[in-house]
Amino acid sequence: MMTHLWIYNGALDESEKILTLDTEGLNFSQSAIAKYQDIIEFVSDDHRIMRSQILGDDGNWQQFMTAHYRRNH
């Protein structure tokens, strides 16, 4: 549990296959607020990929997680 409320704002790309969600939260050292993105790619009806990244001090996004979601039939 944490005391920070993560508020997301996002949009679909033109192909409507990639949803990018922007938010802010504590950085990994919990010393400052950082920008985060969760990017959900709709590969097919049975497969989605979610990538999470943080904006580094150098201004570059650093991906720290990838998850594949697959439907079992």
mmJSON file of the N, C-alpha and C atoms, coordinates in Angstrom:
{"data_MODEL":{"atom_site":{
"group_PDB":["ATOM","ATOM","ATOM","ATOM","ATOM","ATOM","ATOM","ATOM","ATOM","ATOM","ATOM","ATOM","ATOM","ATOM","ATOM","ATOM","ATOM","ATOM","ATOM","ATOM","ATOM","ATOM","ATOM","ATOM","ATOM","ATOM","ATOM","ATOM","ATOM","ATOM","ATOM","ATOM","ATOM","ATOM","ATOM","ATOM","ATOM","ATOM","ATOM","ATOM","ATOM","ATOM","ATOM","ATOM","ATOM","ATOM","ATOM","ATOM","ATOM","ATOM","ATOM","ATOM","ATOM","ATOM","ATOM","ATOM","ATOM","ATOM","ATOM","ATOM","ATOM","ATOM","ATOM","ATOM","ATOM","ATOM","ATOM","ATOM","ATOM","ATOM","ATOM","ATOM","ATOM","ATOM","ATOM","ATOM","ATOM","ATOM","ATOM","ATOM","ATOM","ATOM","ATOM","ATOM","ATOM","ATOM","ATOM","ATOM","ATOM","ATOM","ATOM","ATOM","ATOM","ATOM","ATOM","ATOM","ATOM","ATOM","ATOM","ATOM","ATOM","ATOM","ATOM","ATOM","ATOM","ATOM","ATOM","ATOM","ATOM","ATOM","ATOM","ATOM","ATOM","ATOM","ATOM","ATOM","ATOM","ATOM","ATOM","ATOM","ATOM","ATOM","ATOM","ATOM","ATOM","ATOM","ATOM","ATOM","ATOM","ATOM","ATOM","ATOM","ATOM","ATOM","ATOM","ATOM","ATOM","ATOM","ATOM","ATOM","ATOM","ATOM","ATOM","ATOM","ATOM","ATOM","ATOM","ATOM","ATOM","ATOM","ATOM","ATOM","ATOM","ATOM","ATOM","ATOM","ATOM","ATOM","ATOM","ATOM","ATOM","ATOM","ATOM","ATOM","ATOM","ATOM","ATOM","ATOM","ATOM","ATOM","ATOM","ATOM","ATOM","ATOM","ATOM","ATOM","ATOM","ATOM","ATOM","ATOM","ATOM","ATOM","ATOM","ATOM","ATOM","ATOM","ATOM","ATOM","ATOM","ATOM","ATOM","ATOM","ATOM","ATOM","ATOM","ATOM","ATOM","ATOM","ATOM","ATOM","ATOM","ATOM","ATOM","ATOM","ATOM","ATOM","ATOM","ATOM","ATOM","ATOM","ATOM","ATOM","ATOM","ATOM","ATOM","ATOM","ATOM","ATOM","ATOM"],
"id":[1,2,3,4,5,6,7,8,9,10,11,12,13,14,15,16,17,18,19,20,21,22,23,24,25,26,27,28,29,30,31,32,33,34,35,36,37,38,39,40,41,42,43,44,45,46,47,48,49,50,51,52,53,54,55,56,57,58,59,60,61,62,63,64,65,66,67,68,69,70,71,72,73,74,75,76,77,78,79,80,81,82,83,84,85,86,87,88,89,90,91,92,93,94,95,96,97,98,99,100,101,102,103,104,105,106,107,108,109,110,111,112,113,114,115,116,117,118,119,120,121,122,123,124,125,126,127,128,129,130,131,132,133,134,135,136,137,138,139,140,141,142,143,144,145,146,147,148,149,150,151,152,153,154,155,156,157,158,159,160,161,162,163,164,165,166,167,168,169,170,171,172,173,174,175,176,177,178,179,180,181,182,183,184,185,186,187,188,189,190,191,192,193,194,195,196,197,198,199,200,201,202,203,204,205,206,207,208,209,210,211,212,213,214,215,216,217,218,219],
"type_symbol":["N","C","C","N","C","C","N","C","C","N","C","C","N","C","C","N","C","C","N","C","C","N","C","C","N","C","C","N","C","C","N","C","C","N","C","C","N","C","C","N","C","C","N","C","C","N","C","C","N","C","C","N","C","C","N","C","C","N","C","C","N","C","C","N","C","C","N","C","C","N","C","C","N","C","C","N","C","C","N","C","C","N","C","C","N","C","C","N","C","C","N","C","C","N","C","C","N","C","C","N","C","C","N","C","C","N","C","C","N","C","C","N","C","C","N","C","C","N","C","C","N","C","C","N","C","C","N","C","C","N","C","C","N","C","C","N","C","C","N","C","C","N","C","C","N","C","C","N","C","C","N","C","C","N","C","C","N","C","C","N","C","C","N","C","C","N","C","C","N","C","C","N","C","C","N","C","C","N","C","C","N","C","C","N","C","C","N","C","C","N","C","C","N","C","C","N","C","C","N","C","C","N","C","C","N","C","C","N","C","C","N","C","C","N","C","C","N","C","C"],
"label_atom_id":["N","CA","C","N","CA","C","N","CA","C","N","CA","C","N","CA","C","N","CA","C","N","CA","C","N","CA","C","N","CA","C","N","CA","C","N","CA","C","N","CA","C","N","CA","C","N","CA","C","N","CA","C","N","CA","C","N","CA","C","N","CA","C","N","CA","C","N","CA","C","N","CA","C","N","CA","C","N","CA","C","N","CA","C","N","CA","C","N","CA","C","N","CA","C","N","CA","C","N","CA","C","N","CA","C","N","CA","C","N","CA","C","N","CA","C","N","CA","C","N","CA","C","N","CA","C","N","CA","C","N","CA","C","N","CA","C","N","CA","C","N","CA","C","N","CA","C","N","CA","C","N","CA","C","N","CA","C","N","CA","C","N","CA","C","N","CA","C","N","CA","C","N","CA","C","N","CA","C","N","CA","C","N","CA","C","N","CA","C","N","CA","C","N","CA","C","N","CA","C","N","CA","C","N","CA","C","N","CA","C","N","CA","C","N","CA","C","N","CA","C","N","CA","C","N","CA","C","N","CA","C","N","CA","C","N","CA","C","N","CA","C","N","CA","C","N","CA","C","N","CA","C","N","CA","C"],
"label_alt_id":[null,null,null,null,null,null,null,null,null,null,null,null,null,null,null,null,null,null,null,null,null,null,null,null,null,null,null,null,null,null,null,null,null,null,null,null,null,null,null,null,null,null,null,null,null,null,null,null,null,null,null,null,null,null,null,null,null,null,null,null,null,null,null,null,null,null,null,null,null,null,null,null,null,null,null,null,null,null,null,null,null,null,null,null,null,null,null,null,null,null,null,null,null,null,null,null,null,null,null,null,null,null,null,null,null,null,null,null,null,null,null,null,null,null,null,null,null,null,null,null,null,null,null,null,null,null,null,null,null,null,null,null,null,null,null,null,null,null,null,null,null,null,null,null,null,null,null,null,null,null,null,null,null,null,null,null,null,null,null,null,null,null,null,null,null,null,null,null,null,null,null,null,null,null,null,null,null,null,null,null,null,null,null,null,null,null,null,null,null,null,null,null,null,null,null,null,null,null,null,null,null,null,null,null,null,null,null,null,null,null,null,null,null,null,null,null,null,null,null],
"label_comp_id":["MET","MET","MET","MET","MET","MET","THR","THR","THR","HIS","HIS","HIS","LEU","LEU","LEU","TRP","TRP","TRP","ILE","ILE","ILE","TYR","TYR","TYR","ASN","ASN","ASN","GLY","GLY","GLY","ALA","ALA","ALA","LEU","LEU","LEU","ASP","ASP","ASP","GLU","GLU","GLU","SER","SER","SER","GLU","GLU","GLU","LYS","LYS","LYS","ILE","ILE","ILE","LEU","LEU","LEU","THR","THR","THR","LEU","LEU","LEU","ASP","ASP","ASP","THR","THR","THR","GLU","GLU","GLU","GLY","GLY","GLY","LEU","LEU","LEU","ASN","ASN","ASN","PHE","PHE","PHE","SER","SER","SER","GLN","GLN","GLN","SER","SER","SER","ALA","ALA","ALA","ILE","ILE","ILE","ALA","ALA","ALA","LYS","LYS","LYS","TYR","TYR","TYR","GLN","GLN","GLN","ASP","ASP","ASP","ILE","ILE","ILE","ILE","ILE","ILE","GLU","GLU","GLU","PHE","PHE","PHE","VAL","VAL","VAL","SER","SER","SER","ASP","ASP","ASP","ASP","ASP","ASP","HIS","HIS","HIS","ARG","ARG","ARG","ILE","ILE","ILE","MET","MET","MET","ARG","ARG","ARG","SER","SER","SER","GLN","GLN","GLN","ILE","ILE","ILE","LEU","LEU","LEU","GLY","GLY","GLY","ASP","ASP","ASP","ASP","ASP","ASP","GLY","GLY","GLY","ASN","ASN","ASN","TRP","TRP","TRP","GLN","GLN","GLN","GLN","GLN","GLN","PHE","PHE","PHE","MET","MET","MET","THR","THR","THR","ALA","ALA","ALA","HIS","HIS","HIS","TYR","TYR","TYR","ARG","ARG","ARG","ARG","ARG","ARG","ASN","ASN","ASN","HIS","HIS","HIS"],
"label_asym_id":["A","A","A","A","A","A","A","A","A","A","A","A","A","A","A","A","A","A","A","A","A","A","A","A","A","A","A","A","A","A","A","A","A","A","A","A","A","A","A","A","A","A","A","A","A","A","A","A","A","A","A","A","A","A","A","A","A","A","A","A","A","A","A","A","A","A","A","A","A","A","A","A","A","A","A","A","A","A","A","A","A","A","A","A","A","A","A","A","A","A","A","A","A","A","A","A","A","A","A","A","A","A","A","A","A","A","A","A","A","A","A","A","A","A","A","A","A","A","A","A","A","A","A","A","A","A","A","A","A","A","A","A","A","A","A","A","A","A","A","A","A","A","A","A","A","A","A","A","A","A","A","A","A","A","A","A","A","A","A","A","A","A","A","A","A","A","A","A","A","A","A","A","A","A","A","A","A","A","A","A","A","A","A","A","A","A","A","A","A","A","A","A","A","A","A","A","A","A","A","A","A","A","A","A","A","A","A","A","A","A","A","A","A","A","A","A","A","A","A"],
"label_entity_id":["1","1","1","1","1","1","1","1","1","1","1","1","1","1","1","1","1","1","1","1","1","1","1","1","1","1","1","1","1","1","1","1","1","1","1","1","1","1","1","1","1","1","1","1","1","1","1","1","1","1","1","1","1","1","1","1","1","1","1","1","1","1","1","1","1","1","1","1","1","1","1","1","1","1","1","1","1","1","1","1","1","1","1","1","1","1","1","1","1","1","1","1","1","1","1","1","1","1","1","1","1","1","1","1","1","1","1","1","1","1","1","1","1","1","1","1","1","1","1","1","1","1","1","1","1","1","1","1","1","1","1","1","1","1","1","1","1","1","1","1","1","1","1","1","1","1","1","1","1","1","1","1","1","1","1","1","1","1","1","1","1","1","1","1","1","1","1","1","1","1","1","1","1","1","1","1","1","1","1","1","1","1","1","1","1","1","1","1","1","1","1","1","1","1","1","1","1","1","1","1","1","1","1","1","1","1","1","1","1","1","1","1","1","1","1","1","1","1","1"],
"label_seq_id":[1,1,1,2,2,2,3,3,3,4,4,4,5,5,5,6,6,6,7,7,7,8,8,8,9,9,9,10,10,10,11,11,11,12,12,12,13,13,13,14,14,14,15,15,15,16,16,16,17,17,17,18,18,18,19,19,19,20,20,20,21,21,21,22,22,22,23,23,23,24,24,24,25,25,25,26,26,26,27,27,27,28,28,28,29,29,29,30,30,30,31,31,31,32,32,32,33,33,33,34,34,34,35,35,35,36,36,36,37,37,37,38,38,38,39,39,39,40,40,40,41,41,41,42,42,42,43,43,43,44,44,44,45,45,45,46,46,46,47,47,47,48,48,48,49,49,49,50,50,50,51,51,51,52,52,52,53,53,53,54,54,54,55,55,55,56,56,56,57,57,57,58,58,58,59,59,59,60,60,60,61,61,61,62,62,62,63,63,63,64,64,64,65,65,65,66,66,66,67,67,67,68,68,68,69,69,69,70,70,70,71,71,71,72,72,72,73,73,73],
"pdbx_PDB_ins_code":[null,null,null,null,null,null,null,null,null,null,null,null,null,null,null,null,null,null,null,null,null,null,null,null,null,null,null,null,null,null,null,null,null,null,null,null,null,null,null,null,null,null,null,null,null,null,null,null,null,null,null,null,null,null,null,null,null,null,null,null,null,null,null,null,null,null,null,null,null,null,null,null,null,null,null,null,null,null,null,null,null,null,null,null,null,null,null,null,null,null,null,null,null,null,null,null,null,null,null,null,null,null,null,null,null,null,null,null,null,null,null,null,null,null,null,null,null,null,null,null,null,null,null,null,null,null,null,null,null,null,null,null,null,null,null,null,null,null,null,null,null,null,null,null,null,null,null,null,null,null,null,null,null,null,null,null,null,null,null,null,null,null,null,null,null,null,null,null,null,null,null,null,null,null,null,null,null,null,null,null,null,null,null,null,null,null,null,null,null,null,null,null,null,null,null,null,null,null,null,null,null,null,null,null,null,null,null,null,null,null,null,null,null,null,null,null,null,null,null],
"Cartn_x":[0.846,0.0,0.892,0.376,1.102,0.101,0.6,-0.268,-0.452,0.258,0.166,-0.951,-1.808,-2.859,-2.339,-2.292,-1.791,-2.957,-2.922,-3.974,-3.433,-4.143,-3.711,-4.493,-3.791,-4.381,-3.8,-4.647,-4.114,-4.916,-4.391,-5.039,-4.602,-5.49,-5.165,-4.451,-3.552,-2.927,-3.937,-3.537,-4.451,-4.921,-4.091,-4.475,-5.413,-5.566,-6.383,-5.877,-4.559,-3.957,-2.971,-2.619,-1.673,-2.276,-2.456,-2.971,-1.805,-1.519,-0.441,-1.06,-0.7,-1.211,-0.069,-0.255,0.745,0.317,1.286,1.013,2.284,2.165,3.318,3.276,4.455,4.57,5.987,6.215,7.549,8.533,9.75,10.792,11.215,12.094,12.451,13.125,13.812,14.434,13.488,12.281,11.238,11.695,12.531,13.056,12.454,11.75,11.189,10.051,9.254,8.182,8.776,8.366,8.848,7.65,7.876,6.851,6.969,5.817,5.74,4.803,4.984,4.051,3.795,2.532,2.158,1.635,2.193,1.832,1.266,-0.005,-0.682,-0.889,-0.34,-0.46,-1.437,-2.465,-3.462,-2.984,-2.28,-1.687,-2.781,-3.669,-4.804,-5.877,-6.997,-8.042,-7.559,-6.53,-6.036,-4.682,-4.119,-2.769,-2.642,-2.202,-1.889,-0.501,0.181,1.492,1.433,1.868,1.961,3.428,3.861,5.222,5.127,5.979,6.032,7.402,7.413,8.682,8.628,9.815,9.988,10.873,10.576,11.393,12.588,13.787,15.009,15.431,16.38,16.921,17.558,17.979,18.61,17.584,16.275,15.225,14.841,15.43,15.118,14.225,13.317,12.459,13.245,13.102,13.752,12.667,12.578,11.591,12.053,11.143,11.515,10.623,9.582,8.722,8.033,7.876,7.073,6.234,4.944,4.047,3.237,3.151,2.331,1.085,-0.058,-1.341,-1.916,-2.193,-2.727,-3.979,-4.96,-6.199,-6.019,-6.417,-6.43,-7.822,-7.884,-9.189,-9.555],
"Cartn_y":[-1.167,0.0,1.231,2.283,3.549,4.681,5.823,6.972,7.827,7.522,8.317,7.792,8.674,8.313,8.526,7.463,7.52,7.887,9.07,9.541,9.449,8.72,8.469,9.317,9.82,10.468,9.761,9.496,8.773,8.938,8.324,8.407,7.229,6.854,5.854,6.514,5.767,6.288,6.202,6.678,6.719,5.336,4.319,2.958,2.316,2.966,2.471,1.124,0.908,-0.329,-0.095,1.178,1.484,2.567,2.21,3.128,3.566,4.865,5.403,6.141,5.713,6.308,7.016,8.3,9.113,9.325,9.297,9.548,10.028,10.374,10.777,10.028,9.71,9.028,9.139,8.572,8.623,7.849,8.373,7.651,6.425,5.623,4.361,4.541,5.655,5.902,6.621,6.906,7.579,8.938,9.621,10.918,12.079,11.785,12.846,12.273,13.159,12.772,12.586,11.525,11.227,10.998,11.147,10.859,9.408,8.764,7.375,7.257,6.186,5.828,4.333,3.958,2.574,2.565,1.717,1.645,0.253,0.213,-1.054,-1.205,-2.281,-2.557,-3.716,-3.492,-4.51,-5.248,-6.351,-7.112,-7.873,-8.524,-9.247,-9.352,-9.986,-10.178,-11.048,-11.857,-12.787,-12.414,-11.272,-10.92,-9.412,-9.017,-7.616,-7.561,-6.454,-6.234,-4.916,-4.941,-3.71,-3.452,-2.239,-1.811,-0.624,-0.609,0.511,1.155,2.488,3.204,4.457,4.907,6.097,7.085,8.363,9.4,9.679,9.432,9.61,11.062,11.316,12.665,13.2,12.286,12.69,13.017,12.893,13.208,12.053,10.876,9.693,8.742,8.072,7.071,5.781,5.178,3.908,2.874,1.871,0.817,-0.087,-0.412,-1.269,-2.5,-2.612,-3.781,-4.049,-5.321,-5.757,-6.939,-6.911,-8.019,-8.398,-9.695,-10.211,-10.832,-10.425,-10.976,-11.787,-13.065,-13.949,-14.645,-14.726,-15.422,-16.914,-17.718,-19.172,-19.589,-20.414,-20.873,-22.201],
"Cartn_z":[0.0,0.0,0.0,-0.588,-0.585,-0.423,-0.053,0.177,-1.067,-2.128,-3.358,-4.25,-4.746,-5.684,-7.104,-7.876,-9.251,-10.159,-10.73,-11.637,-13.058,-13.894,-15.263,-16.259,-17.261,-18.429,-19.638,-20.634,-21.762,-23.027,-24.087,-25.392,-26.241,-27.174,-28.184,-29.351,-29.989,-31.203,-32.352,-33.523,-34.673,-35.102,-34.914,-35.304,-34.282,-33.126,-32.006,-31.495,-31.605,-31.114,-29.978,-29.716,-28.638,-27.75,-26.474,-25.468,-24.591,-24.567,-23.736,-22.567,-21.356,-20.13,-19.415,-19.125,-18.432,-16.985,-16.072,-14.661,-13.978,-12.718,-11.904,-10.591,-10.085,-8.802,-8.289,-7.122,-6.543,-7.404,-7.505,-8.237,-7.433,-7.99,-7.352,-5.991,-5.787,-4.484,-3.527,-3.991,-3.215,-2.689,-3.496,-3.081,-3.87,-4.96,-5.797,-6.643,-7.202,-8.113,-9.511,-10.186,-11.538,-12.452,-13.749,-14.749,-15.175,-15.32,-15.741,-16.926,-17.697,-18.756,-18.699,-18.854,-19.122,-20.546,-21.379,-22.792,-23.044,-23.449,-23.694,-25.19,-25.741,-27.166,-27.359,-28.162,-28.472,-29.727,-29.523,-30.624,-31.371,-30.629,-31.201,-30.119,-30.448,-29.439,-28.286,-28.527,-27.52,-26.927,-27.331,-26.871,-26.705,-25.512,-25.22,-24.59,-24.826,-24.212,-23.446,-22.186,-21.406,-21.07,-21.369,-21.041,-20.103,-19.087,-18.161,-18.248,-18.183,-18.259,-17.392,-17.016,-16.18,-16.941,-16.774,-17.4,-16.503,-17.033,-16.263,-16.154,-15.292,-15.111,-16.388,-17.267,-18.533,-19.617,-19.296,-20.259,-21.159,-20.936,-21.734,-20.947,-21.67,-21.048,-20.853,-19.661,-19.358,-19.065,-19.921,-19.717,-18.582,-17.657,-16.537,-16.401,-17.236,-17.129,-18.462,-18.793,-19.931,-19.465,-19.783,-19.438,-20.67,-20.929,-22.023,-21.422,-21.912,-21.468,-22.628,-22.37,-23.41,-22.886,-23.757,-23.416,-23.666,-22.695,-22.859,-23.29,-24.291,-24.797,-24.198],
"occupancy":[1.0,1.0,1.0,1.0,1.0,1.0,1.0,1.0,1.0,1.0,1.0,1.0,1.0,1.0,1.0,1.0,1.0,1.0,1.0,1.0,1.0,1.0,1.0,1.0,1.0,1.0,1.0,1.0,1.0,1.0,1.0,1.0,1.0,1.0,1.0,1.0,1.0,1.0,1.0,1.0,1.0,1.0,1.0,1.0,1.0,1.0,1.0,1.0,1.0,1.0,1.0,1.0,1.0,1.0,1.0,1.0,1.0,1.0,1.0,1.0,1.0,1.0,1.0,1.0,1.0,1.0,1.0,1.0,1.0,1.0,1.0,1.0,1.0,1.0,1.0,1.0,1.0,1.0,1.0,1.0,1.0,1.0,1.0,1.0,1.0,1.0,1.0,1.0,1.0,1.0,1.0,1.0,1.0,1.0,1.0,1.0,1.0,1.0,1.0,1.0,1.0,1.0,1.0,1.0,1.0,1.0,1.0,1.0,1.0,1.0,1.0,1.0,1.0,1.0,1.0,1.0,1.0,1.0,1.0,1.0,1.0,1.0,1.0,1.0,1.0,1.0,1.0,1.0,1.0,1.0,1.0,1.0,1.0,1.0,1.0,1.0,1.0,1.0,1.0,1.0,1.0,1.0,1.0,1.0,1.0,1.0,1.0,1.0,1.0,1.0,1.0,1.0,1.0,1.0,1.0,1.0,1.0,1.0,1.0,1.0,1.0,1.0,1.0,1.0,1.0,1.0,1.0,1.0,1.0,1.0,1.0,1.0,1.0,1.0,1.0,1.0,1.0,1.0,1.0,1.0,1.0,1.0,1.0,1.0,1.0,1.0,1.0,1.0,1.0,1.0,1.0,1.0,1.0,1.0,1.0,1.0,1.0,1.0,1.0,1.0,1.0,1.0,1.0,1.0,1.0,1.0,1.0,1.0,1.0,1.0,1.0,1.0,1.0,1.0,1.0,1.0,1.0,1.0,1.0],
"B_iso_or_equiv":[0.0,0.0,0.0,0.0,0.0,0.0,0.0,0.0,0.0,0.0,0.0,0.0,0.0,0.0,0.0,0.0,0.0,0.0,0.0,0.0,0.0,0.0,0.0,0.0,0.0,0.0,0.0,0.0,0.0,0.0,0.0,0.0,0.0,0.0,0.0,0.0,0.0,0.0,0.0,0.0,0.0,0.0,0.0,0.0,0.0,0.0,0.0,0.0,0.0,0.0,0.0,0.0,0.0,0.0,0.0,0.0,0.0,0.0,0.0,0.0,0.0,0.0,0.0,0.0,0.0,0.0,0.0,0.0,0.0,0.0,0.0,0.0,0.0,0.0,0.0,0.0,0.0,0.0,0.0,0.0,0.0,0.0,0.0,0.0,0.0,0.0,0.0,0.0,0.0,0.0,0.0,0.0,0.0,0.0,0.0,0.0,0.0,0.0,0.0,0.0,0.0,0.0,0.0,0.0,0.0,0.0,0.0,0.0,0.0,0.0,0.0,0.0,0.0,0.0,0.0,0.0,0.0,0.0,0.0,0.0,0.0,0.0,0.0,0.0,0.0,0.0,0.0,0.0,0.0,0.0,0.0,0.0,0.0,0.0,0.0,0.0,0.0,0.0,0.0,0.0,0.0,0.0,0.0,0.0,0.0,0.0,0.0,0.0,0.0,0.0,0.0,0.0,0.0,0.0,0.0,0.0,0.0,0.0,0.0,0.0,0.0,0.0,0.0,0.0,0.0,0.0,0.0,0.0,0.0,0.0,0.0,0.0,0.0,0.0,0.0,0.0,0.0,0.0,0.0,0.0,0.0,0.0,0.0,0.0,0.0,0.0,0.0,0.0,0.0,0.0,0.0,0.0,0.0,0.0,0.0,0.0,0.0,0.0,0.0,0.0,0.0,0.0,0.0,0.0,0.0,0.0,0.0,0.0,0.0,0.0,0.0,0.0,0.0,0.0,0.0,0.0,0.0,0.0,0.0],
"pdbx_formal_charge":[null,null,null,null,null,null,null,null,null,null,null,null,null,null,null,null,null,null,null,null,null,null,null,null,null,null,null,null,null,null,null,null,null,null,null,null,null,null,null,null,null,null,null,null,null,null,null,null,null,null,null,null,null,null,null,null,null,null,null,null,null,null,null,null,null,null,null,null,null,null,null,null,null,null,null,null,null,null,null,null,null,null,null,null,null,null,null,null,null,null,null,null,null,null,null,null,null,null,null,null,null,null,null,null,null,null,null,null,null,null,null,null,null,null,null,null,null,null,null,null,null,null,null,null,null,null,null,null,null,null,null,null,null,null,null,null,null,null,null,null,null,null,null,null,null,null,null,null,null,null,null,null,null,null,null,null,null,null,null,null,null,null,null,null,null,null,null,null,null,null,null,null,null,null,null,null,null,null,null,null,null,null,null,null,null,null,null,null,null,null,null,null,null,null,null,null,null,null,null,null,null,null,null,null,null,null,null,null,null,null,null,null,null,null,null,null,null,null,null],
"auth_seq_id":[1,1,1,2,2,2,3,3,3,4,4,4,5,5,5,6,6,6,7,7,7,8,8,8,9,9,9,10,10,10,11,11,11,12,12,12,13,13,13,14,14,14,15,15,15,16,16,16,17,17,17,18,18,18,19,19,19,20,20,20,21,21,21,22,22,22,23,23,23,24,24,24,25,25,25,26,26,26,27,27,27,28,28,28,29,29,29,30,30,30,31,31,31,32,32,32,33,33,33,34,34,34,35,35,35,36,36,36,37,37,37,38,38,38,39,39,39,40,40,40,41,41,41,42,42,42,43,43,43,44,44,44,45,45,45,46,46,46,47,47,47,48,48,48,49,49,49,50,50,50,51,51,51,52,52,52,53,53,53,54,54,54,55,55,55,56,56,56,57,57,57,58,58,58,59,59,59,60,60,60,61,61,61,62,62,62,63,63,63,64,64,64,65,65,65,66,66,66,67,67,67,68,68,68,69,69,69,70,70,70,71,71,71,72,72,72,73,73,73],
"auth_comp_id":["MET","MET","MET","MET","MET","MET","THR","THR","THR","HIS","HIS","HIS","LEU","LEU","LEU","TRP","TRP","TRP","ILE","ILE","ILE","TYR","TYR","TYR","ASN","ASN","ASN","GLY","GLY","GLY","ALA","ALA","ALA","LEU","LEU","LEU","ASP","ASP","ASP","GLU","GLU","GLU","SER","SER","SER","GLU","GLU","GLU","LYS","LYS","LYS","ILE","ILE","ILE","LEU","LEU","LEU","THR","THR","THR","LEU","LEU","LEU","ASP","ASP","ASP","THR","THR","THR","GLU","GLU","GLU","GLY","GLY","GLY","LEU","LEU","LEU","ASN","ASN","ASN","PHE","PHE","PHE","SER","SER","SER","GLN","GLN","GLN","SER","SER","SER","ALA","ALA","ALA","ILE","ILE","ILE","ALA","ALA","ALA","LYS","LYS","LYS","TYR","TYR","TYR","GLN","GLN","GLN","ASP","ASP","ASP","ILE","ILE","ILE","ILE","ILE","ILE","GLU","GLU","GLU","PHE","PHE","PHE","VAL","VAL","VAL","SER","SER","SER","ASP","ASP","ASP","ASP","ASP","ASP","HIS","HIS","HIS","ARG","ARG","ARG","ILE","ILE","ILE","MET","MET","MET","ARG","ARG","ARG","SER","SER","SER","GLN","GLN","GLN","ILE","ILE","ILE","LEU","LEU","LEU","GLY","GLY","GLY","ASP","ASP","ASP","ASP","ASP","ASP","GLY","GLY","GLY","ASN","ASN","ASN","TRP","TRP","TRP","GLN","GLN","GLN","GLN","GLN","GLN","PHE","PHE","PHE","MET","MET","MET","THR","THR","THR","ALA","ALA","ALA","HIS","HIS","HIS","TYR","TYR","TYR","ARG","ARG","ARG","ARG","ARG","ARG","ASN","ASN","ASN","HIS","HIS","HIS"],
"auth_asym_id":["A","A","A","A","A","A","A","A","A","A","A","A","A","A","A","A","A","A","A","A","A","A","A","A","A","A","A","A","A","A","A","A","A","A","A","A","A","A","A","A","A","A","A","A","A","A","A","A","A","A","A","A","A","A","A","A","A","A","A","A","A","A","A","A","A","A","A","A","A","A","A","A","A","A","A","A","A","A","A","A","A","A","A","A","A","A","A","A","A","A","A","A","A","A","A","A","A","A","A","A","A","A","A","A","A","A","A","A","A","A","A","A","A","A","A","A","A","A","A","A","A","A","A","A","A","A","A","A","A","A","A","A","A","A","A","A","A","A","A","A","A","A","A","A","A","A","A","A","A","A","A","A","A","A","A","A","A","A","A","A","A","A","A","A","A","A","A","A","A","A","A","A","A","A","A","A","A","A","A","A","A","A","A","A","A","A","A","A","A","A","A","A","A","A","A","A","A","A","A","A","A","A","A","A","A","A","A","A","A","A","A","A","A","A","A","A","A","A","A"],
"auth_atom_id":["N","CA","C","N","CA","C","N","CA","C","N","CA","C","N","CA","C","N","CA","C","N","CA","C","N","CA","C","N","CA","C","N","CA","C","N","CA","C","N","CA","C","N","CA","C","N","CA","C","N","CA","C","N","CA","C","N","CA","C","N","CA","C","N","CA","C","N","CA","C","N","CA","C","N","CA","C","N","CA","C","N","CA","C","N","CA","C","N","CA","C","N","CA","C","N","CA","C","N","CA","C","N","CA","C","N","CA","C","N","CA","C","N","CA","C","N","CA","C","N","CA","C","N","CA","C","N","CA","C","N","CA","C","N","CA","C","N","CA","C","N","CA","C","N","CA","C","N","CA","C","N","CA","C","N","CA","C","N","CA","C","N","CA","C","N","CA","C","N","CA","C","N","CA","C","N","CA","C","N","CA","C","N","CA","C","N","CA","C","N","CA","C","N","CA","C","N","CA","C","N","CA","C","N","CA","C","N","CA","C","N","CA","C","N","CA","C","N","CA","C","N","CA","C","N","CA","C","N","CA","C","N","CA","C","N","CA","C","N","CA","C","N","CA","C","N","CA","C","N","CA","C","N","CA","C"],
"pdbx_PDB_model_num":[1,1,1,1,1,1,1,1,1,1,1,1,1,1,1,1,1,1,1,1,1,1,1,1,1,1,1,1,1,1,1,1,1,1,1,1,1,1,1,1,1,1,1,1,1,1,1,1,1,1,1,1,1,1,1,1,1,1,1,1,1,1,1,1,1,1,1,1,1,1,1,1,1,1,1,1,1,1,1,1,1,1,1,1,1,1,1,1,1,1,1,1,1,1,1,1,1,1,1,1,1,1,1,1,1,1,1,1,1,1,1,1,1,1,1,1,1,1,1,1,1,1,1,1,1,1,1,1,1,1,1,1,1,1,1,1,1,1,1,1,1,1,1,1,1,1,1,1,1,1,1,1,1,1,1,1,1,1,1,1,1,1,1,1,1,1,1,1,1,1,1,1,1,1,1,1,1,1,1,1,1,1,1,1,1,1,1,1,1,1,1,1,1,1,1,1,1,1,1,1,1,1,1,1,1,1,1,1,1,1,1,1,1,1,1,1,1,1,1]
}}}
